[in-house]
Amino acid sequence: MGGAPAHVSGPHWRAALGGAAVVAATSVLAWALAAPQISPSGAAVRAVADCAAAVALGLAVVPFLDAGRHRAELSRSATAPVTLAAAVWLLAELVRLIVATAQAAALSVGSVGVSTYAQFILHTAVGRAGVLSAVAAAVVCALTVVASRTPTVAVTTVGVVAVGVVAHSLTGHLSESPLGGLSVAVHALAAALWCGTLAALLLTVHHRGQWARVLPRFSQLALGCVAVLVTAGLAGALVTVDAPSDLYATGYGRLLLAKVLVTVTLTALAWRNRTRWLPAARSHRATAGLSRSRTLAELGIMVVALTLGAALAVTG
């Protein structure tokens, strides 16, 4: 989209592998907290899909954080990563649908037939939501390959990814409540925008001058995202938690409590970065290497939070 695509470098591959390891470890932790209400494989696949969708959203948004004459450079840097993120998202959604079909039919994954799979995706809310997310991922892949990276295409990509993210709110514990459904949709979008855009900075911003330009705008965006996701998360908790004892007496409650603790830690780190890292980066006193290190540390905690959120969504 708009010139030769930038490649995904070795450090970025190592960061992706590290993120996958965090997803796997957190999925095991989620299983330990909520067994037998949760499948570790189901949580891990959902987490991969959610993380990839968040990265795709962030990569679509990140060019808008730079000044107009520099925006094309970020757009070019985002081309290859957003294609890869959308492809991973699509693959994860397809695998997730197969796993969910097998669980619903009480079969092994290898025993799921085409007719069973088709019935699941056509006649269950989980199946239809998964198809909608998979279609969104496929559309993003197609846009990045065949369309020029114009502002209109970028805005369209943001909207398509947002639809895919919100599709998952059509199912789960909160879907039967209007307040719950709205709160989880808003919470998921705010979390994806915050986490995905920070990941996009890591993938597209390469030198100190870029960090000085885009980090202040990201900080403002992140502040709004945190306010929205905390408010929506509290509204969702009020719908699902009947009594304080549920936070330790049920698997869902223990997962929710773990996610709250991780979110508090993440928010504290983000605020520390806003008061220390941001001024240094804005005045060109922070090197690009320091900015990448701070980004990686924050992203590691974000992956834990997203994986716990995915585990909450698939807890039976």
C-alpha positions in Angstrom: 0.0 0.0 0.0 1.8 3.1 -1.2 5.3 1.9 -2.2 7.6 -1.0 -1.3 6.6 -2.6 2.0 9.0 -2.4 4.9 10.3 -5.7 6.1 9.7 -7.1 9.6 13.1 -7.1 11.2 14.8 -9.7 13.4 14.1 -7.8 16.7 10.5 -7.6 15.8 10.3 -11.4 15.2 12.0 -11.9 18.6 9.4 -9.6 20.2 6.6 -11.6 18.5 8.0 -14.9 19.7 8.3 -13.4 23.2 4.7 -12.3 23.0 3.7 -15.8 22.0 5.5 -17.2 25.0 3.7 -14.7 27.3 0.3 -15.8 25.8 1.1 -19.5 26.4 2.3 -18.9 30.0 -0.7 -16.7 30.9 -3.1 -19.2 29.3 -1.7 -21.9 31.7 -2.1 -19.5 34.6 -5.7 -18.8 33.5 -6.4 -22.5 33.4 -4.9 -22.9 36.9 -7.2 -20.2 38.2 -10.4 -21.3 36.5 -10.1 -25.1 35.8 -12.2 -26.9 34.8 -14.3 -24.1 33.5 -11.7 -23.1 30.9 -9.7 -24.8 28.1 -6.1 -23.6 27.9 -6.0 -24.1 24.1 -9.3 -22.2 23.7 -8.0 -19.3 25.8 -4.6 -19.3 23.9 -6.2 -19.2 20.4 -8.6 -16.5 21.4 -5.7 -14.5 22.9 -3.7 -14.8 19.7 -6.7 -13.6 17.7 -7.3 -10.7 20.0 -3.7 -9.6 20.1 -3.3 -9.8 16.3 -6.5 -7.8 15.8 -5.2 -5.2 18.3 -1.9 -4.9 16.4 -3.8 -4.6 13.1 -5.9 -1.8 14.6 -2.9 0.0 16.0 -1.0 -0.2 12.7 -4.0 1.3 10.9 -4.2 4.2 13.4 -0.5 4.9 13.9 0.1 7.0 10.8 -2.4 9.5 12.1 -0.2 10.2 15.1 2.5 11.8 13.0 2.5 15.2 11.4 1.1 15.4 7.9 4.3 15.5 5.9 5.8 12.6 7.9 2.6 10.4 7.8 3.6 8.6 4.5 6.7 7.3 6.1 4.8 5.6 8.9 2.3 4.3 6.4 5.0 2.6 4.4 6.6 1.1 7.6 3.2 -0.2 8.6 2.4 -2.0 5.3 4.2 -5.3 5.9 3.4 -5.6 9.6 -0.4 -4.9 9.2 -0.6 -7.6 6.4 1.2 -10.1 8.7 -1.0 -9.2 11.7 -4.2 -9.6 9.7 -3.0 -12.9 8.3 -2.2 -14.2 11.9 -5.6 -12.9 13.0 -7.4 -14.7 10.2 -5.6 -18.0 10.9 -6.3 -17.7 14.6 -10.0 -17.1 14.0 -10.3 -20.1 11.7 -8.5 -22.3 14.2 -10.6 -20.9 17.0 -13.8 -21.8 15.1 -12.6 -25.4 14.7 -11.6 -25.7 18.4 -15.0 -24.2 19.5 -16.9 -26.5 17.2 -15.1 -29.5 18.6 -15.8 -28.4 22.2 -19.5 -27.7 21.4 -19.9 -31.1 19.8 -17.8 -32.9 22.4 -15.4 -34.2 19.8 -11.7 -34.1 19.2 -10.5 -31.5 16.8 -9.6 -34.2 14.2 -13.1 -35.6 14.4 -14.9 -32.5 13.4 -16.6 -33.0 10.0 -17.5 -30.3 7.5 -21.2 -30.6 8.2 -20.7 -30.2 11.9 -18.4 -27.2 11.3 -20.9 -25.6 8.9 -23.8 -26.1 11.4 -21.8 -24.5 14.2 -20.9 -21.4 12.2 -24.4 -21.0 10.8 -26.5 -21.7 13.9 -24.6 -20.6 16.9 -23.8 -17.0 18.1 -20.2 -18.0 18.7 -19.9 -19.4 15.2 -21.4 -16.3 13.5 -19.3 -14.0 15.6 -16.2 -15.9 14.7 -17.1 -15.8 11.0 -17.6 -12.0 11.2 -14.2 -11.6 12.8 -12.5 -13.9 10.2 -14.1 -11.9 7.4 -12.9 -8.7 8.9 -9.4 -10.1 9.0 -9.6 -11.3 5.4 -10.8 -7.8 4.3 -7.9 -6.1 6.0 -5.5 -8.5 4.3 -7.0 -7.7 0.9 -6.9 -4.0 1.5 -3.2 -4.0 2.4 -2.4 -6.0 -0.7 -4.4 -4.4 -3.4 -5.3 -0.9 -2.3 -3.1 2.2 -2.1 -2.5 3.5 1.4 -4.7 6.6 1.2 -6.3 8.3 4.2 -9.7 6.8 3.0 -8.3 3.3 2.9 -6.7 3.8 6.3 -10.0 4.9 7.9 -11.8 2.0 6.2 -9.2 -0.4 7.7 -9.7 1.0 11.2 -13.5 0.6 10.8 -13.2 -3.0 9.5 -10.8 -4.0 12.3 -13.2 -2.4 14.9 -16.1 -4.5 13.6 -14.0 -7.6 13.9 -13.0 -6.7 17.5 -16.6 -5.9 18.5 -17.9 -9.1 16.9 -16.7 -11.1 19.9 -18.8 -9.1 22.3 -21.9 -10.7 20.6 -21.1 -13.8 22.7 -20.1 -14.7 26.3 -21.2 -13.8 29.8 -22.2 -10.3 29.0 -24.0 -10.7 25.7 -27.4 -11.3 27.3 -27.4 -7.9 29.0 -27.6 -4.7 27.0 -25.4 -2.9 29.4 -23.0 -5.8 29.6 -22.8 -6.2 25.8 -22.2 -2.5 25.3 -19.6 -2.3 28.1 -17.6 -5.3 26.8 -17.6 -3.9 23.3 -16.4 -0.5 24.4 -13.9 -2.1 26.8 -12.5 -4.4 24.0 -12.1 -1.5 21.5 -10.4 0.8 24.0 -8.0 -2.0 25.1 -7.2 -2.9 21.5 -6.6 0.7 20.5 -4.3 1.3 23.5 -2.3 -1.9 23.2 -2.3 -2.2 19.4 -1.1 1.4 18.9 1.7 0.9 21.3 2.7 -2.3 19.5 2.5 -0.3 16.2 4.9 2.3 17.5 7.4 -0.5 18.2 7.0 -1.8 14.6 7.1 1.5 12.7 9.0 4.1 14.7 12.7 3.8 14.2 14.5 7.0 15.3 14.5 9.6 18.1 12.9 12.3 16.0 9.9 10.1 15.2 9.4 9.2 18.9 9.5 12.9 19.8 6.7 13.6 17.4 4.4 10.6 17.9 4.8 9.7 21.6 3.0 12.8 22.9 0.0 12.1 20.6 0.0 8.5 21.6 0.0 9.5 25.3 -3.1 11.5 24.8 -4.8 8.7 23.0 -3.7 6.2 25.7 -5.1 8.4 28.4 -8.5 8.4 26.8 -8.4 4.7 26.2 -7.6 4.0 29.8 -10.4 6.1 31.1 -12.9 4.4 28.7 -11.7 0.9 29.4 -11.8 1.3 33.2 -15.3 2.8 33.1 -16.6 0.1 30.7 -14.8 -2.6 32.7 -16.4 -1.5 36.0 -19.9 -1.5 34.3 -19.3 -5.0 33.0 -18.1 -6.2 36.4 -21.3 -4.9 38.0 -23.3 -7.1 35.6 -21.3 -10.3 36.1 -20.3 -10.2 39.8 -23.2 -10.7 42.1 -21.2 -10.6 45.4 -17.6 -9.8 46.4 -17.1 -13.5 47.4 -17.5 -14.4 43.7 -14.1 -12.9 43.1 -12.4 -15.8 44.8 -15.1 -18.4 45.0 -15.6 -18.8 41.2 -13.1 -19.4 38.4 -14.5 -16.4 36.4 -14.2 -14.2 39.5 -10.5 -15.3 40.1 -9.7 -14.5 36.4 -11.5 -11.2 36.7 -9.5 -10.3 39.9 -6.2 -11.3 38.2 -7.0 -9.1 35.2 -7.9 -6.2 37.5 -4.6 -6.5 39.3 -2.7 -6.7 36.0 -4.6 -3.7 34.7 -3.8 -1.6 37.8 -0.1 -2.5 37.4 -0.2 -1.6 33.7 -1.9 1.7 34.4 0.7 2.6 37.1 3.5 1.8 34.6 1.8 3.8 31.9 1.5 6.8 34.2 5.2 6.5 35.2 6.1 6.5 31.5 3.9 9.5 30.9 5.6 11.5 33.6 9.2 10.4 32.9 9.6 8.8 29.5 7.3 11.2 27.6 9.1 14.4 28.6 12.5 12.9 27.8 11.3 11.6 24.4 9.6 14.9 23.5 12.8 16.9 24.2 14.9 14.3 22.3 16.7 13.2 25.5 15.5 9.6 25.2 17.3 7.4 22.6 15.4 5.3 20.2 16.7 2.2 22.0 15.4 3.4 25.4 12.0 4.1 23.9 11.9 0.6 22.4 12.8 -0.9 25.8 10.1 1.0 27.6 7.6 0.0 24.9 8.6 -3.7 25.2 8.2 -3.7 29.0 4.7 -2.1 28.8 3.7 -4.4 25.9 4.6 -7.5 27.9 2.2 -6.6 30.6 -0.4 -5.7 28.0 -0.2 -9.1 26.5 -0.8 -10.6 29.9 -3.9 -8.4 30.4 -5.2 -9.3 26.9 -4.7 -13.0 27.4 -6.6 -12.9 30.7 -9.4 -11.0 29.0 -9.5 -13.7 26.3 -9.6 -16.3 29.0 -12.6 -14.5 30.7 -14.4 -14.5 27.4 -14.1 -18.3 26.9 -14.7 -19.3 30.6 -17.7 -21.6 30.8 
